[in-house]
Amino acid sequence: MPRVTSLAPSATALTDLDVDVIRADFPALAVRVNDEPLVYLDSGATAQRPRSVLDAERHFLENTNAAVHRGAHTLAGLATEAFEDARATVAGFINAGIDEVVWTSNATDALNLVAYSMANASRGRGGVAAQRFALHEGDEILVTEAEHHANLVPWQELAALTGATLTYVPVADDGTWSVDAVRAVLTSRTRVFAFAHISNVTGFVAPARELIDLAHEVGALVVLDACQSAPHRPLDVRELDVDFLAFSGHKMLGPTGIGVLYGRAELLAALPPFRTGGSMITTVTMQGSDFMPAPQKFEAGTQPVSQAVALAEAVRYLEAIGLDRIEQRENDLAQRMLAGLAVLPGIRIVGPEAGIERAGLVSFIVAGVHAHDVGQYLDSQGIAVRVGHHCAQPLHRRFGVSATTRASAYVYTTTGDVDKFVTAMGRVRSYFGEEDV
């Protein structure tokens, strides 16, 4: 059993004592890097996994491994039951129906699924019901300038395939964007509005429900990238009234190779598949094929079964702690990072200023020192951060830089981790000979 179950239920934010209990569940946090205790501040890229998640996948592989939805033997039945139980667990996590959760390999795959399925609808696939997804010249796809490439490139491709026009919401100097900015570019021709719930660069939290309502007023479908929100705060697809939503397992204590696409049931029923093959059909002849209902019609081929089982365990782990507590804790850690960096000369924060709501990540630029050099120095101190353009080149181009450094916290991050990071950042510029005179 995970140690986290020993935490007392509470409506208050997590304390450092609580986090110490949680950290004991994560073997990777005990390693040393460059002879220093690991300070892992790269959870925005990939989170570490607790023993219960590792054990859940191992137990399945050692005791129940078989192909799902195939075969009549006992092991196949047990594997299928575990696979579908995992789907039910993840559906409950976001308040979705079981038939509204599609397994994918990651969020990128999920977003591509929606875009390319719409391309198939635009080619006439899926019959009359699918025509609600068809795009043509004169139609518009709306994104933001802050999108991760996974929520930009597929829509660029859809526009190129259909003749639709890709438009975008510009960001302000701090990387944020407003409802008014969306209202200025949203039109009656907008058919799709795709945006990130939380920016993986700036930590900006979009007012999702207000934006979804605004898009629905013009008849647009909304696709929400929830990669940076699903692991860190309560998420309710009914409350959001969102049409499609995607997130990845590896960012929320789960394994790589597993992602989730939520789609409103009536939309998934009408949307044609784009990946075809075994397990998603009812009848195949030499002249054509009939497909299973959703979600199975989107799950061709051998599925990531052990990964789904492990993701369900990650969901249970997060729920045992409480997503509301995780959200508050990470907000506090982000403000602590911002406050510490704010007093250091030569550091420019990218994103909302201190005191404004943001997710538990902070990206910044160090005057005179390239982000990759910053990352290498921090790594020498045992501190793991992300450097580069974070798969958001247009946003970095907007800032006039090629790369930033990003520190991202999660449920196992301590205030000591943050303080060690800030202290190390205070030495970076002098280390590279850029100290202010």
C-alpha positions as CSV (number, residue, x, y, z in Angstrom):
1,M,0.0,0.0,0.0
2,P,1.3,3.5,-0.7
3,R,2.5,5.5,2.3
4,V,0.3,8.4,1.1
5,T,-2.7,6.7,2.5
6,S,-1.4,7.5,6.0
7,L,-1.9,11.2,5.3
8,A,-4.7,12.6,7.4
9,P,-7.6,14.0,5.3
10,S,-7.5,17.8,5.3
11,A,-8.9,20.7,3.5
12,T,-5.7,22.6,4.0
13,A,-2.7,22.8,1.7
14,L,0.0,20.2,2.0
15,T,2.7,20.9,4.5
16,D,6.4,20.0,4.3
17,L,5.7,17.1,6.7
18,D,3.0,15.8,4.4
19,V,5.4,16.1,1.5
20,D,8.1,14.1,3.4
21,V,5.6,11.3,3.7
22,I,4.8,11.5,0.0
23,R,8.5,11.6,-1.1
24,A,9.2,8.3,0.6
25,D,6.9,6.7,-2.0
26,F,9.2,7.8,-4.9
27,P,12.4,5.7,-5.3
28,A,13.9,8.1,-7.9
29,L,14.0,11.0,-5.4
30,A,16.5,9.1,-3.3
31,V,19.2,9.1,-6.0
32,R,22.2,11.5,-6.1
33,V,23.1,13.5,-9.2
34,N,26.7,14.7,-9.5
35,D,27.2,13.6,-5.9
36,E,24.4,15.9,-4.8
37,P,20.9,15.0,-3.5
38,L,18.5,15.2,-6.5
39,V,16.2,18.3,-6.6
40,Y,13.8,17.4,-9.3
41,L,12.2,20.5,-10.8
42,D,11.3,19.0,-14.2
43,S,7.9,17.5,-13.5
44,G,6.3,19.7,-16.1
45,A,8.1,17.5,-18.7
46,T,7.8,14.1,-16.9
47,A,6.8,13.3,-13.4
48,Q,8.4,10.7,-11.2
49,R,6.4,7.6,-10.3
50,P,5.5,6.3,-6.8
51,R,6.1,2.6,-5.9
52,S,2.4,1.8,-6.0
53,V,2.3,2.8,-9.7
54,L,5.4,0.8,-10.5
55,D,4.0,-2.1,-8.6
56,A,0.6,-2.0,-10.3
57,E,2.2,-2.3,-13.7
58,R,4.6,-5.0,-12.6
59,H,1.8,-7.0,-11.0
60,F,-0.2,-6.9,-14.1
61,L,2.7,-8.0,-16.3
62,E,3.7,-10.8,-13.9
63,N,0.2,-12.1,-13.2
64,T,-2.4,-11.0,-15.8
65,N,-0.6,-10.1,-19.0
66,A,-2.7,-11.0,-22.1
67,A,-4.3,-9.4,-25.1
68,V,-7.5,-7.6,-24.3
69,H,-10.8,-7.9,-26.0
70,R,-9.5,-11.0,-27.7
71,G,-9.5,-14.7,-26.7
72,A,-11.7,-16.7,-24.4
73,H,-9.2,-17.9,-21.9
74,T,-9.1,-16.8,-18.3
75,L,-6.0,-14.6,-18.6
76,A,-7.5,-12.7,-21.5
77,G,-10.6,-12.1,-19.5
78,L,-8.7,-10.9,-16.5
79,A,-6.6,-8.6,-18.6
80,T,-9.7,-7.1,-20.3
81,E,-11.3,-6.6,-16.9
82,A,-8.2,-4.7,-15.6
83,F,-8.0,-2.6,-18.8
84,E,-11.7,-1.6,-18.6
85,D,-11.5,-1.0,-14.9
86,A,-8.7,1.4,-15.6
87,R,-10.8,3.2,-18.1
88,A,-13.6,3.6,-15.5
89,T,-11.1,4.9,-12.9
90,V,-9.8,7.6,-15.3
91,A,-13.3,8.5,-16.5
92,G,-14.3,9.1,-12.9
93,F,-11.2,11.2,-12.4
94,I,-12.5,13.8,-14.9
95,N,-16.2,13.1,-14.3
96,A,-16.7,11.5,-17.8
97,G,-18.7,8.6,-19.0
98,I,-16.8,5.3,-19.5
99,D,-17.6,5.5,-23.2
100,E,-16.1,9.0,-23.4
101,V,-12.5,8.0,-22.6
102,V,-10.3,6.9,-25.5
103,W,-6.8,5.4,-24.8
104,T,-4.0,7.0,-26.8
105,S,-0.3,6.8,-26.6
106,N,0.0,10.3,-25.2
107,A,-1.7,13.7,-25.5
108,T,0.0,14.5,-28.8
109,D,-1.6,11.3,-30.2
110,A,-4.9,12.3,-28.7
111,L,-4.9,15.8,-30.3
112,N,-3.8,14.3,-33.7
113,L,-6.7,11.8,-33.4
114,V,-9.2,14.7,-33.3
115,A,-7.5,16.7,-36.1
116,Y,-7.0,13.8,-38.5
117,S,-10.5,12.4,-37.8
118,M,-11.9,15.8,-38.7
119,A,-9.8,15.6,-41.9
120,N,-11.4,12.3,-42.7
121,A,-14.8,13.8,-42.1
122,S,-13.9,16.6,-44.5
123,R,-13.2,14.0,-47.1
124,G,-16.7,12.6,-46.7
125,R,-15.8,9.7,-44.4
126,G,-18.3,8.9,-41.6
127,G,-21.5,9.6,-43.4
128,V,-24.0,12.3,-42.7
129,A,-23.4,12.4,-38.9
130,A,-19.7,13.2,-39.4
131,Q,-20.4,16.3,-41.5
132,R,-20.6,18.4,-38.4
133,F,-16.8,18.0,-38.3
134,A,-16.1,18.7,-42.0
135,L,-14.0,21.8,-42.7
136,H,-13.8,23.7,-46.0
137,E,-12.3,26.9,-47.4
138,G,-13.6,29.9,-45.5
139,D,-13.8,28.0,-42.2
140,E,-11.4,29.0,-39.4
141,I,-9.4,27.0,-36.8
142,L,-8.5,29.2,-33.8
143,V,-5.5,28.5,-31.5
144,T,-3.3,30.8,-29.4
145,E,0.3,32.0,-29.8
146,A,1.2,30.2,-26.6
147,E,0.4,26.6,-27.7
148,H,2.6,23.6,-27.3
149,H,3.5,22.2,-30.8
150,A,1.2,19.2,-30.1
151,N,-1.7,21.6,-30.0
152,L,-0.6,23.7,-33.0
153,V,1.0,21.5,-35.7
154,P,-2.0,19.1,-36.0
155,W,-4.3,22.1,-36.6
156,Q,-1.8,23.5,-39.2
157,E,-2.0,20.2,-41.0
158,L,-5.8,20.1,-40.8
159,A,-6.0,23.6,-42.3
160,A,-3.6,22.6,-45.1
161,L,-5.6,19.4,-45.8
162,T,-9.0,21.1,-45.9
163,G,-8.4,24.7,-47.1
164,A,-9.5,26.1,-43.7
165,T,-7.6,29.1,-42.3
166,L,-5.6,28.9,-39.1
167,T,-5.9,32.0,-36.9
168,Y,-4.5,32.7,-33.5
169,V,-4.9,34.7,-30.3
170,P,-1.9,36.9,-29.7
171,V,-0.2,36.9,-26.3
172,A,0.7,39.9,-24.2
173,D,4.3,40.7,-23.2
174,D,4.1,38.5,-20.1
175,G,2.8,35.6,-22.2
176,T,-0.8,35.8,-21.0
177,W,-3.9,36.3,-23.1
178,S,-7.4,37.5,-22.3
179,V,-11.0,36.7,-23.1
180,D,-11.1,40.1,-24.9
181,A,-8.3,39.0,-27.1
182,V,-10.2,35.8,-28.0
183,R,-13.4,37.8,-28.6
184,A,-11.5,40.0,-31.1
185,V,-10.5,37.1,-33.3
186,L,-13.4,34.6,-32.8
187,T,-15.9,34.8,-35.7
188,S,-18.9,33.0,-37.0
189,R,-16.6,31.1,-39.3
190,T,-14.6,29.6,-36.4
191,R,-15.2,25.9,-36.3
192,V,-12.6,24.8,-33.8
193,F,-11.0,26.5,-30.9
194,A,-8.0,24.6,-29.5
195,F,-6.1,26.0,-26.5
196,A,-4.0,24.9,-23.5
197,H,-5.8,25.0,-20.1
198,I,-2.4,25.9,-18.6
199,S,0.6,27.1,-20.6
200,N,3.6,24.8,-20.2
201,V,5.9,27.9,-20.6
202,T,4.3,30.7,-18.6
203,G,2.1,28.8,-16.2
204,F,-0.8,31.0,-17.3
205,V,-4.1,29.5,-16.3
206,A,-6.7,30.2,-19.0
207,P,-10.3,31.0,-17.9
208,A,-11.4,27.8,-19.6
209,R,-15.2,27.7,-18.9
210,E,-15.6,31.4,-20.0
211,L,-13.7,30.7,-23.2
212,I,-15.6,27.5,-23.9
213,D,-18.9,29.3,-23.5
214,L,-17.7,32.0,-25.8
215,A,-16.7,29.5,-28.5
216,H,-20.0,27.6,-28.2
217,E,-21.9,30.8,-28.8
218,V,-20.5,30.8,-32.4
219,G,-20.9,27.1,-32.8
220,A,-17.2,26.2,-32.5
221,L,-16.0,22.9,-31.1
222,V,-13.5,23.3,-28.2
223,V,-10.4,21.1,-27.8
224,L,-8.6,21.6,-24.5
225,D,-5.0,20.6,-23.9
226,A,-5.1,19.6,-20.3
227,C,-1.5,18.2,-20.0
228,Q,-0.5,20.8,-17.4
229,S,-3.9,20.9,-15.5
230,A,-5.0,17.3,-15.2
231,P,-2.1,16.3,-13.0
232,H,-2.3,19.4,-10.7
233,R,-5.8,20.5,-10.1
234,P,-9.4,19.1,-10.0
235,L,-10.8,18.7,-13.6
236,D,-14.5,18.2,-14.4
237,V,-15.4,17.9,-18.0
238,R,-19.1,18.4,-17.2
239,E,-18.4,21.6,-15.3
240,L,-16.2,22.8,-18.1
241,D,-18.7,21.8,-20.8
242,V,-15.7,21.0,-23.1
243,D,-16.1,19.0,-26.3
244,F,-12.7,17.3,-26.4
245,L,-9.9,17.2,-23.8
246,A,-6.4,15.5,-23.8
247,F,-3.8,14.7,-21.3
248,S,-0.8,12.3,-20.8
249,G,0.0,9.7,-18.2
250,H,3.7,10.5,-17.8
251,K,3.0,14.0,-16.5
252,M,0.7,12.7,-13.6
253,L,2.8,10.0,-11.9
254,G,1.9,7.4,-14.6
255,P,4.0,5.7,-17.3
256,T,5.0,6.9,-20.7
257,G,3.1,5.4,-23.7
258,I,-0.4,6.2,-22.3
259,G,-2.6,9.2,-22.9
260,V,-6.3,10.0,-22.7
261,L,-8.7,11.6,-25.1
262,Y,-12.0,12.7,-23.6
263,G,-14.8,13.3,-26.1
264,R,-18.4,14.1,-25.5
265,A,-20.3,10.9,-26.2
266,E,-22.4,12.2,-29.1
267,L,-19.3,13.7,-30.7
268,L,-17.2,10.5,-30.5
269,A,-20.2,8.6,-31.9
270,A,-20.3,10.8,-35.0
271,L,-16.5,11.3,-35.4
272,P,-14.9,8.9,-38.0
273,P,-11.7,7.1,-37.0
274,F,-8.4,7.9,-38.6
275,R,-6.3,4.9,-37.4
276,T,-7.8,1.6,-38.5
277,G,-7.0,-2.1,-38.2
278,G,-7.8,-4.9,-35.8
279,S,-10.0,-4.6,-32.7
280,M,-11.9,-1.6,-33.8
281,I,-14.2,-3.3,-36.4
282,T,-17.3,-5.4,-36.3
283,T,-17.3,-6.7,-39.9
284,V,-14.6,-6.7,-42.6
285,T,-15.2,-7.8,-46.2
286,M,-13.0,-7.3,-49.2
287,Q,-15.2,-4.4,-50.1
288,G,-15.3,-2.5,-46.8
289,S,-15.5,-2.5,-43.1
290,D,-17.9,-1.6,-40.3
291,F,-16.5,0.0,-37.1
292,M,-17.3,-0.6,-33.4
293,P,-18.9,2.2,-31.4
294,A,-16.7,4.6,-29.5
295,P,-14.3,4.4,-27.7
296,Q,-13.2,1.1,-29.3
297,K,-13.4,2.5,-32.9
298,F,-10.5,4.8,-32.0
299,E,-8.4,2.0,-30.4
300,A,-7.0,0.0,-33.3
301,G,-4.4,-2.6,-32.7
302,T,-2.7,-3.8,-29.5
303,Q,-3.4,-1.4,-26.7
304,P,-1.1,-0.1,-23.9
305,V,-2.7,-2.3,-21.3
306,S,-0.2,-2.4,-18.5
307,Q,0.3,1.4,-18.9
308,A,-3.5,1.9,-18.6
309,V,-3.5,-0.1,-15.4
310,A,-0.6,1.9,-14.0
311,L,-2.3,5.2,-15.0
312,A,-5.4,4.2,-13.0
313,E,-3.2,3.6,-10.0
314,A,-1.6,7.0,-10.5
315,V,-5.1,8.5,-10.5
316,R,-5.9,6.7,-7.2
317,Y,-2.7,8.0,-5.7
318,L,-3.5,11.6,-6.6
319,E,-7.1,11.3,-5.4
320,A,-5.9,10.0,-2.1
321,I,-3.9,13.2,-1.6
322,G,-6.5,15.5,-3.0
323,L,-6.2,17.5,-6.2
324,D,-7.4,20.7,-4.4
325,R,-4.5,20.3,-1.9
326,I,-2.0,19.7,-4.7
327,E,-3.2,22.8,-6.5
328,Q,-2.8,25.0,-3.5
329,R,0.6,23.6,-2.6
330,E,1.9,24.2,-6.1
331,N,0.6,27.7,-6.2
332,D,2.5,28.4,-2.9
333,L,5.7,26.9,-4.3
334,A,5.4,28.9,-7.5
335,Q,5.0,32.1,-5.6
336,R,8.0,31.1,-3.5
337,M,10.1,30.6,-6.6
338,L,8.9,33.9,-8.1
339,A,9.7,35.8,-4.9
340,G,13.2,34.3,-4.7
341,L,14.0,35.0,-8.3
342,A,12.6,38.5,-8.2
343,V,15.4,39.8,-6.0
344,L,18.2,38.3,-8.2
345,P,19.6,40.8,-10.8
346,G,19.6,39.9,-14.4
347,I,16.6,37.5,-14.3
348,R,13.5,38.1,-16.4
349,I,10.4,36.1,-15.5
350,V,8.3,34.9,-18.4
351,G,4.6,34.7,-17.4
352,P,2.3,36.2,-14.8
353,E,4.0,38.3,-12.1
354,A,4.1,37.3,-8.4
355,G,0.7,37.4,-6.8
356,I,-1.2,36.4,-9.9
357,E,-2.5,32.9,-10.2
358,R,-0.3,30.6,-12.1
359,A,0.5,26.9,-12.2
360,G,3.5,25.5,-10.2
361,L,6.1,26.3,-12.9
362,V,8.3,29.3,-13.6
363,S,10.2,30.0,-16.9
364,F,12.8,32.7,-17.0
365,I,15.7,34.2,-19.0
366,V,19.1,35.0,-17.4
367,A,20.9,38.0,-18.9
368,G,24.1,37.1,-20.6
369,V,23.7,33.3,-20.0
370,H,22.1,30.9,-22.4
371,A,19.4,28.7,-21.0
372,H,21.4,25.5,-21.7
373,D,24.3,26.9,-19.7
374,V,21.9,27.7,-16.8
375,G,20.6,24.1,-17.0
376,Q,24.1,22.6,-17.0
377,Y,25.2,24.7,-14.0
378,L,22.0,23.7,-12.0
379,D,22.6,20.1,-13.0
380,S,26.1,20.2,-11.5
381,Q,24.3,21.2,-8.2
382,G,21.9,18.2,-8.5
383,I,19.0,20.4,-9.7
384,A,17.1,19.1,-12.7
385,V,15.2,21.7,-14.7
386,R,14.0,22.0,-18.3
387,V,15.8,24.2,-20.9
388,G,15.0,25.0,-24.5
389,H,11.8,26.2,-26.2
390,H,9.6,23.6,-24.5
391,C,8.0,22.7,-27.8
392,A,6.6,26.3,-28.0
393,Q,8.8,28.0,-30.6
394,P,6.2,30.7,-31.6
395,L,5.8,31.8,-28.0
396,H,9.6,32.1,-27.5
397,R,9.8,34.0,-30.8
398,R,7.2,36.3,-29.4
399,F,9.6,37.0,-26.5
400,G,12.5,37.5,-28.8
401,V,14.5,34.5,-27.4
402,S,15.3,31.0,-28.6
403,A,15.1,29.3,-25.2
404,T,14.2,29.7,-21.5
405,T,14.9,27.8,-18.3
406,R,11.9,26.3,-16.6
407,A,11.5,25.0,-13.1
408,S,8.4,23.0,-12.4
409,A,7.1,21.7,-9.0
410,Y,4.8,18.8,-8.2
411,V,3.4,17.0,-5.2
412,Y,6.8,15.8,-4.0
413,T,8.5,19.2,-4.2
414,T,9.6,20.6,-0.9
415,T,10.2,24.3,0.1
416,G,13.8,23.2,0.6
417,D,14.0,22.2,-3.0
418,V,12.8,25.6,-4.1
419,D,15.2,27.4,-1.8
420,K,18.2,25.3,-3.0
421,F,17.2,26.2,-6.6
422,V,16.9,29.9,-5.8
423,T,20.2,29.9,-4.0
424,A,21.9,28.2,-6.9
425,M,20.3,30.7,-9.3
426,G,21.9,33.5,-7.3
427,R,25.4,32.1,-8.3
428,V,24.7,31.4,-12.0
429,R,25.7,34.8,-13.5
430,S,28.9,35.1,-11.4
431,Y,29.8,31.6,-12.4
432,F,29.7,32.6,-16.1
433,G,31.4,35.9,-15.5
434,E,28.2,38.0,-15.9
435,E,27.8,39.3,-12.4
436,D,26.6,42.9,-12.2
437,V,29.3,45.5,-11.4
